[in-house]
Amino acid sequence: MILRLFNTFFWSFFFAIGYISVYRRIEEGTIRLYRSKQTMLKFSELILVMYASTVEISLRILHHFLTTNMWTMVNLQTVVVLYTCLTLRNKGINFLFLLVVMATFGSYGTLTWVLWLALIGLLLVLVVVNRQSVWLVSRFKRYLAFVLLFGTFMWFLFKAFYAFSWRSLWLQLFCYICVEAIVFNYSTLLKNRGAASAQLLYETMHDKLTGVQNWAKFNQDFQLYHELMLSTQINEISLVAIDIDHFKQINDTYGHLAGNAVLTSFAQNLNTYIRQVNSEWSVYRTGGEEFNVIMAGSNQATAKQIIQAYRKQLRNLKIRYEDTEICVTVSVGMTKLLGNDVRAEDTIKRADQYLYQAKQAGRDAIVTGY
């Protein structure tokens, strides 16, 4: 009895840890491949379902062809099912996975109509689990109570398939609850560690004062866009260099704290405007009062119209600092990314030349070229 308990717990524990580790690695890896959040999530979850389905089917095949303990395999399958349903966000992709689950559990023997109804009931339970996943995993006690109810339902359902002993049922149920408790804590550990890493990455890629992306991120994105253009995946890319006019005068007149308030308000205003035009575009702070925008897929004529429209609405921005109201204008230099621009500096230097010409022309102006 003790040996069987140890055997079941041993394999369930290390399998669950391994499954979650690989699951998280796939999730993190696929997320980095896509810039579009919507596309990213769908692609990532589709890969995760393929992985989870492969594991489910493999466990079923292993039991069929090998002498592995059947109930240990069922325990492992149940861990995979619940964890996957709790992490997927796309309802359609989750339902696709549940069809695989139905097929694998339904292949354990000839099913009566009562057992088919029970499996359909299980599917409905898992649909609810998927939709209430955030609430279920928000507290350990809540999750553990659910696991106890879910595990009891599952193992009584399995007992209806096969007439195994009550001792085996309580043994497997005990191991299942223990493993699920470990799964929760290990998953929480990975999630917290991932959140800390994401926060660190965010801080290294964003300007602390304004909150927009910084030079390091600009350089990284430029290289990506340059490669996409060379591979003809993007026809044209416009680069915009924007400088706040008379910023030194603002600092000298109102103080550096006022200057910081101007930088922050302007950056957020520009970023909001750009994201409304195209959610894939970003604003980068590449110097003291200089900002850049990479407009992928936009020719210079269109890009100029967008920035001209922004300059008009910028006149409505009133930046309040203490009892003072500060208005700003901008000078803009625009160019396009060329195939022989091998470094970010090559393109931004050219954009800066046109920005300088805009300032020489009296500021509050746009100069374009390439």
Backbone torsions as a table, in degrees:
resi	resn	phi	psi	omega
1	MET	NA	-49.9	-179.8
2	ILE	-64.8	-39.8	179.3
3	LEU	-64.3	-41.7	178.6
4	ARG	-65.4	-39.3	178.4
5	LEU	-63.1	-46.1	179.7
6	PHE	-63.1	-43.1	-179.4
7	ASN	-60.3	-46.7	-179.2
8	THR	-65.3	-46.0	-178.6
9	PHE	-65.9	-41.3	-178.0
10	PHE	-58.9	-53.4	-177.7
11	TRP	-68.0	-38.6	-179.8
12	SER	-64.9	-42.4	-177.6
13	PHE	-62.3	-54.2	-175.6
14	PHE	-71.7	-30.9	175.4
15	PHE	-65.1	-46.4	-177.7
16	ALA	-61.8	-43.3	179.0
17	ILE	-62.4	-44.3	179.7
18	GLY	-65.7	-41.9	-179.0
19	TYR	-62.5	-45.8	-178.9
20	ILE	-65.9	-39.7	-179.4
21	SER	-61.6	-47.7	179.6
22	VAL	-65.9	-40.2	179.3
23	TYR	-57.4	-47.0	-179.5
24	ARG	-66.8	-37.1	179.7
25	ARG	-66.1	-41.4	177.1
26	ILE	-62.9	-44.3	-178.9
27	GLU	-60.3	-48.1	-178.8
28	GLU	-67.4	-38.9	-177.8
29	GLY	-66.7	-44.1	-178.3
30	THR	-72.2	-30.9	178.7
31	ILE	-62.9	-35.7	-178.4
32	ARG	-71.2	-17.1	-175.7
33	LEU	-76.3	-23.5	-171.9
34	TYR	-121.6	137.0	177.2
35	ARG	-84.6	-32.0	-179.8
36	SER	-76.8	121.9	-176.3
37	LYS	-63.3	-42.5	-177.5
38	GLN	-65.4	-46.8	177.8
39	THR	-63.4	-41.8	-178.5
40	MET	-56.9	-48.3	-176.9
41	LEU	-65.9	-43.2	-179.9
42	LYS	-64.3	-46.1	-179.7
43	PHE	-64.0	-45.5	-179.6
44	SER	-59.6	-46.5	-177.0
45	GLU	-71.5	-30.9	176.4
46	LEU	-65.2	-41.6	176.9
47	ILE	-64.8	-40.8	179.1
48	LEU	-63.2	-40.3	178.4
49	VAL	-66.7	-37.7	176.6
50	MET	-62.1	-41.7	177.9
51	TYR	-64.7	-49.0	-179.1
52	ALA	-62.8	-40.2	179.4
53	SER	-66.1	-39.3	177.5
54	THR	-61.9	-41.7	178.7
55	VAL	-64.7	-45.0	179.3
56	GLU	-58.5	-49.0	-178.6
57	ILE	-66.9	-39.0	179.9
58	SER	-63.4	-41.2	177.7
59	LEU	-62.0	-39.5	178.6
60	ARG	-66.3	-41.2	179.4
61	ILE	-66.9	-41.4	179.4
62	LEU	-59.4	-41.6	178.6
63	HIS	-67.1	-36.3	-176.0
64	HIS	-69.7	-39.2	-173.9
65	PHE	-100.9	-18.1	-178.5
66	LEU	-112.9	174.2	-178.0
67	THR	-96.8	26.9	178.8
68	THR	-67.8	144.1	-179.8
69	ASN	-58.0	124.4	-175.2
70	MET	-61.5	-42.9	-173.6
71	TRP	-71.9	-30.0	173.3
72	THR	-64.0	-42.7	178.0
73	MET	-61.6	-42.7	179.0
74	VAL	-63.5	-40.4	177.1
75	ASN	-59.4	-44.6	-179.9
76	LEU	-64.3	-42.4	178.2
77	GLN	-60.8	-40.0	-179.0
78	THR	-66.0	-39.4	176.6
79	VAL	-60.7	-45.3	179.2
80	VAL	-60.6	-46.1	-177.4
81	VAL	-60.0	-51.3	-175.1
82	LEU	-67.4	-44.3	-178.5
83	TYR	-63.2	-42.8	-178.8
84	THR	-64.9	-44.2	179.5
85	CYS	-64.7	-30.2	179.9
86	LEU	-76.3	-19.4	-175.0
87	THR	-104.0	-22.9	-178.9
88	LEU	-73.0	142.7	179.8
89	ARG	-110.4	-26.9	-179.7
90	ASN	-83.3	119.1	-174.6
91	LYS	-64.8	-39.0	180.0
92	GLY	-64.7	-43.2	179.7
93	ILE	-68.0	-37.3	176.9
94	ASN	-63.2	-41.0	179.0
95	PHE	-64.7	-37.3	175.7
96	LEU	-59.5	-42.5	178.0
97	PHE	-65.3	-38.8	-179.8
98	LEU	-64.9	-30.7	175.4
99	LEU	-65.1	-38.3	175.8
100	VAL	-64.9	-41.5	178.3
101	VAL	-60.3	-45.0	178.8
102	MET	-59.8	-42.1	-178.3
103	ALA	-66.7	-41.1	-177.8
104	THR	-71.8	-43.7	178.6
105	PHE	-70.6	-33.0	179.3
106	GLY	-71.7	-15.0	-178.4
107	SER	-85.8	3.1	-178.4
108	TYR	-78.2	-8.2	178.2
109	GLY	169.2	177.9	177.6
110	THR	-71.0	126.8	-174.4
111	LEU	-102.9	134.7	171.1
112	THR	-82.0	169.1	-179.6
113	TRP	-64.4	-27.9	177.8
114	VAL	-66.3	-43.1	-179.5
115	LEU	-70.3	-33.3	174.9
116	TRP	-63.1	-41.1	177.0
117	LEU	-62.7	-38.3	178.9
118	ALA	-64.8	-40.5	178.6
119	LEU	-66.4	-39.1	176.5
120	ILE	-64.3	-38.8	175.5
121	GLY	-61.7	-39.7	176.9
122	LEU	-61.5	-42.3	179.4
123	LEU	-60.3	-43.2	179.5
124	LEU	-64.6	-38.8	176.8
125	VAL	-60.5	-43.5	-178.8
126	LEU	-69.0	-31.3	174.4
127	VAL	-62.6	-44.6	178.2
128	VAL	-64.4	-40.6	178.1
129	VAL	-58.0	-44.6	-179.8
130	ASN	-61.5	-41.5	-176.6
131	ARG	-75.8	-26.0	-179.2
132	GLN	-107.5	21.8	-172.4
133	SER	-61.5	-41.6	-178.4
134	VAL	-61.6	-44.2	179.5
135	TRP	-65.6	-40.3	-176.6
136	LEU	-66.5	-38.4	-175.1
137	VAL	-95.5	4.1	-178.0
138	SER	-70.1	-25.0	178.8
139	ARG	-137.3	140.3	-177.1
140	PHE	-65.4	-42.7	-178.6
141	LYS	-63.0	-40.1	178.1
142	ARG	-63.8	-43.7	179.9
143	TYR	-64.0	-42.6	-179.0
144	LEU	-64.8	-40.0	177.5
145	ALA	-62.9	-40.9	177.9
146	PHE	-65.6	-43.3	179.5
147	VAL	-59.6	-39.8	178.4
148	LEU	-61.2	-45.9	179.5
149	LEU	-68.5	-44.2	-178.6
150	PHE	-65.3	-45.3	-179.7
151	GLY	-63.3	-40.4	178.3
152	THR	-62.7	-44.4	177.7
153	PHE	-60.6	-45.6	-178.5
154	MET	-62.1	-46.3	-174.7
155	TRP	-74.8	-28.9	172.0
156	PHE	-69.1	-33.1	175.5
157	LEU	-66.1	-42.7	178.0
158	PHE	-64.2	-37.1	179.2
159	LYS	-64.3	-27.7	176.7
160	ALA	-71.7	-25.4	176.4
161	PHE	-72.4	-47.4	-173.4
162	TYR	-132.6	140.9	-176.4
163	ALA	-86.0	63.2	175.6
164	PHE	-84.8	170.0	-172.4
165	SER	-74.3	159.1	175.9
166	TRP	-65.1	-31.3	178.6
167	ARG	-61.3	-43.9	178.8
168	SER	-64.0	-38.7	-179.8
169	LEU	-61.0	-49.7	-178.2
170	TRP	-67.6	-32.3	177.9
171	LEU	-63.9	-49.9	-178.8
172	GLN	-67.3	-38.7	179.0
173	LEU	-63.0	-42.3	178.2
174	PHE	-61.6	-46.4	179.8
175	CYS	-63.7	-39.2	-178.7
176	TYR	-63.1	-45.7	-179.0
177	ILE	-64.7	-41.1	178.3
178	CYS	-62.1	-44.6	-178.5
179	VAL	-66.7	-40.1	178.8
180	GLU	-64.1	-35.1	176.2
181	ALA	-64.0	-40.7	177.7
182	ILE	-67.5	-40.3	178.7
183	VAL	-58.6	-45.0	-179.7
184	PHE	-59.2	-49.6	-176.4
185	ASN	-69.3	-38.6	178.8
186	TYR	-68.6	-41.0	177.9
187	SER	-63.8	-40.5	177.4
188	THR	-63.4	-40.0	177.3
189	LEU	-60.6	-46.8	179.8
190	LEU	-65.4	-38.7	179.9
191	LYS	-63.9	-45.1	179.3
192	ASN	-65.2	-40.4	178.5
193	ARG	-65.9	-39.8	177.7
194	GLY	-65.3	-38.8	178.6
195	ALA	-64.5	-39.2	178.7
196	ALA	-66.0	-40.9	178.2
197	SER	-65.7	-41.1	179.3
198	ALA	-64.0	-38.7	178.4
199	GLN	-65.3	-41.5	178.4
200	LEU	-64.1	-42.4	178.5
201	LEU	-64.6	-41.1	178.8
202	TYR	-59.6	-44.6	-177.5
203	GLU	-66.1	-32.9	179.7
204	THR	-77.6	-17.8	-177.8
205	MET	-107.7	0.1	-177.9
206	HIS	-127.2	147.7	176.7
207	ASP	-74.4	127.3	-174.8
208	LYS	-66.0	-35.1	-176.5
209	LEU	-74.2	-52.0	-171.3
210	THR	-94.0	-22.9	-179.2
211	GLY	87.4	-10.2	177.0
212	VAL	-83.3	172.9	-176.2
213	GLN	-73.2	154.2	-171.3
214	ASN	-105.4	-171.3	-177.3
215	TRP	-61.9	-40.1	-179.3
216	ALA	-59.3	-43.4	179.0
217	LYS	-70.6	-36.9	177.1
218	PHE	-60.0	-46.8	-179.1
219	ASN	-63.3	-41.1	178.9
220	GLN	-64.0	-47.3	-178.8
221	ASP	-67.7	-36.5	178.7
222	PHE	-59.4	-45.5	180.0
223	GLN	-61.1	-40.5	179.2
224	LEU	-63.8	-48.0	-179.7
225	TYR	-64.9	-35.7	178.4
226	HIS	-62.6	-43.6	178.0
227	GLU	-65.0	-39.3	179.2
228	LEU	-65.6	-36.2	179.5
229	MET	-70.5	-41.2	178.9
230	LEU	-64.5	-31.6	178.4
231	SER	-88.4	10.3	177.5
232	THR	61.4	21.3	175.7
233	GLN	-79.5	-21.0	174.1
234	ILE	-130.9	129.0	-175.2
235	ASN	-73.7	-46.9	-175.1
236	GLU	-146.0	143.8	-179.9
237	ILE	-131.5	123.8	178.3
238	SER	-100.1	140.8	176.7
239	LEU	-115.4	129.2	-178.5
240	VAL	-115.1	127.4	174.4
241	ALA	-109.9	123.3	-175.3
242	ILE	-123.1	132.4	-179.4
243	ASP	-128.8	132.7	178.1
244	ILE	-72.7	125.4	-176.9
245	ASP	-70.2	139.8	173.7
246	HIS	55.4	38.7	-177.6
247	PHE	-68.1	-36.1	178.4
248	LYS	-61.6	-37.2	178.7
249	GLN	-65.4	-37.0	177.1
250	ILE	-62.6	-44.9	178.4
251	ASN	-61.9	-45.3	-177.2
252	ASP	-67.3	-33.1	-176.1
253	THR	-83.0	-46.4	-172.6
254	TYR	-108.9	-12.1	-179.8
255	GLY	102.3	163.2	-175.6
256	HIS	-68.7	-29.9	177.8
257	LEU	-65.6	-37.9	175.6
258	ALA	-65.4	-39.6	177.0
259	GLY	-60.8	-40.9	177.6
260	ASN	-64.1	-38.7	178.5
261	ALA	-64.2	-38.7	178.4
262	VAL	-65.6	-45.8	179.5
263	LEU	-59.5	-45.9	-177.7
264	THR	-65.4	-47.1	-178.2
265	SER	-65.6	-42.8	-179.7
266	PHE	-64.8	-44.9	-178.4
267	ALA	-60.5	-44.1	179.9
268	GLN	-68.4	-37.2	177.9
269	ASN	-64.5	-45.6	179.4
270	LEU	-65.8	-43.4	-178.8
271	ASN	-62.9	-41.9	178.3
272	THR	-62.2	-44.1	-179.6
273	TYR	-62.7	-47.5	-177.4
274	ILE	-63.6	-42.7	-179.9
275	ARG	-65.5	-31.1	176.7
276	GLN	-69.2	-33.6	177.5
277	VAL	-71.9	-47.0	180.0
278	ASN	-152.5	114.5	-175.3
279	SER	-66.5	-14.4	-179.8
280	GLU	-87.1	-13.3	179.7
281	TRP	-85.7	153.7	-178.8
282	SER	-135.3	156.8	174.9
283	VAL	-103.1	137.2	-178.9
284	TYR	-124.7	136.1	171.1
285	ARG	-93.9	111.0	-174.3
286	THR	-108.0	-2.2	177.5
287	GLY	-158.1	-167.6	-178.6
288	GLY	-55.3	-67.6	178.3
289	GLU	-115.8	19.4	-179.0
290	GLU	-105.3	137.7	180.0
291	PHE	-129.7	152.5	178.5
292	ASN	-128.8	151.2	174.6
293	VAL	-131.9	129.2	173.6
294	ILE	-98.5	114.9	-179.0
295	MET	-103.4	86.8	-179.1
296	ALA	-71.7	133.0	178.5
297	GLY	82.5	7.9	-177.7
298	SER	-117.6	129.6	175.5
299	ASN	-79.4	171.7	-173.6
300	GLN	-66.0	-35.6	-179.4
301	ALA	-63.1	-45.1	179.1
302	THR	-67.1	-43.5	179.8
303	ALA	-60.6	-39.2	179.9
304	LYS	-65.1	-40.8	178.0
305	GLN	-61.7	-40.5	-179.6
306	ILE	-63.8	-44.7	-178.0
307	ILE	-72.2	-35.5	175.8
308	GLN	-62.2	-40.6	177.5
309	ALA	-64.5	-36.5	178.1
310	TYR	-66.4	-42.0	-179.9
311	ARG	-59.7	-35.3	178.5
312	LYS	-67.7	-44.6	-179.0
313	GLN	-74.8	-19.6	178.1
314	LEU	-65.3	-24.7	179.7
315	ARG	-64.9	-19.3	179.2
316	ASN	-86.6	-8.0	-178.9
317	LEU	-78.8	116.5	177.0
318	LYS	-112.8	112.2	-176.8
319	ILE	-94.8	116.7	-177.9
320	ARG	-95.2	129.8	173.3
321	TYR	-133.9	112.7	-173.2
322	GLU	54.7	-118.3	-178.6
323	ASP	-100.7	12.7	-175.0
324	THR	-108.9	142.1	175.5
325	GLU	-112.4	121.0	-174.2
326	ILE	-114.3	131.4	175.4
327	CYS	-111.2	150.0	-178.1
328	VAL	-132.0	154.4	168.9
329	THR	-125.0	169.0	-178.0
330	VAL	-135.3	152.2	170.0
331	SER	-107.9	143.1	-171.7
332	VAL	-132.7	133.4	170.6
333	GLY	-117.3	135.4	-176.1
334	MET	-131.2	139.8	174.6
335	THR	-145.7	-178.7	175.5
336	LYS	-122.4	154.5	-178.7
337	LEU	-75.1	128.7	-179.8
338	LEU	-104.8	155.9	-177.5
339	GLY	-61.8	-28.4	-179.5
340	ASN	-91.8	9.6	173.1
341	ASP	-82.2	94.2	-174.5
342	VAL	-86.4	-14.8	178.4
343	ARG	-129.0	154.6	177.1
344	ALA	-60.4	-34.3	-178.0
345	GLU	-61.7	-32.3	-178.7
346	ASP	-63.0	-45.3	-178.7
347	THR	-73.8	-44.6	-177.0
348	ILE	-68.3	-29.2	176.5
349	LYS	-65.8	-40.4	178.8
350	ARG	-67.9	-41.3	177.2
351	ALA	-63.2	-37.9	178.8
352	ASP	-65.5	-32.1	177.4
353	GLN	-62.8	-42.7	178.7
354	TYR	-72.1	-31.3	175.3
355	LEU	-64.2	-40.8	178.2
356	TYR	-63.3	-39.2	178.6
357	GLN	-65.2	-36.4	177.0
358	ALA	-63.6	-38.7	177.7
359	LYS	-68.9	-40.6	179.0
360	GLN	-65.0	-26.6	-179.5
361	ALA	-81.4	3.8	176.8
362	GLY	113.5	7.0	-179.6
363	ARG	66.3	177.8	-176.2
364	ASP	49.5	48.7	-175.5
365	ALA	-145.6	166.4	176.7
366	ILE	-123.8	132.3	174.0
367	VAL	-125.4	130.2	-179.4
368	THR	-119.2	159.2	177.2
369	GLY	172.3	-179.6	177.4
370	TYR	-161.1	NA	NA
